[in-house]
């Protein structure tokens, strides 16, 4: 074959390869442009946002702190009234010792013992401007304690955002009064809600099992849900975290006195209807031995 013809054919094949490569690079570049353009849309879709994922990690971290504490305390989560028996952290005065069993004191105990930092206590999806990170947490000899040198946590850490107060905690925990005091422990129960995104105050449960809200415009509906629905991350007692899309999730039913299962609202106390304490998550600002003695807040 003529040498010039061979060189021409080789030149044609080389040229075609270069052209194909250029076309491929253009197509790939366009694909990346489309993907980057879609990222904001994808991140705002239900359950796909980075904030929701990070928030779920924080909720799991809070529960892991409880579990680690329990491992050294007969499988019991911290109850400040029992942990601070000598009143070196808080002197309740004329109030009962159980008044110390608040959301803030429980999780401040875990921070003080190094199970996590105050940063973990504020949700990346927080919508309440009164809830901010505690940048002044005192890890030793806290000035707010009754006896700073013997304190077991920093009492200045707050979970109370009522009346415009500054709070340092975004989440709700299991109500700690009454029968629930006995189950504030590491039971490894997959339907036992311990801590998670706080929810709206519920006035009652409708006949169809749905929650009737006291405030249909609750700030908590904006944390992950829409303007009229609640969604959030909930840690259960076996340390798994579910992103629930309803205040009455199917994954956590309750058992009635008749032995039947019913939907359990995470933010409403149906305890009069069953032998086992139902799920009830809230923020406690003053504890009590009985349910009616404890004070809770909602937003």
PyMOL commands that set and color helices and strands:
alter all, ss='L'
color gray80, all
select helices_A, chain A and resi 3-43+50-71+80-83+97-100+103-112+118-121+148-150+162-164+178-183+219-222+271-273+291-293
alter helices_A, ss='H'
color red, helices_A
select strands_A, chain A and resi 171-174+193-197+202-205+211-213+232-236+241-244+254-255+261-262+281-286+295-297
alter strands_A, ss='S'
color yellow, strands_A
deselect
rebuild
show_as cartoon
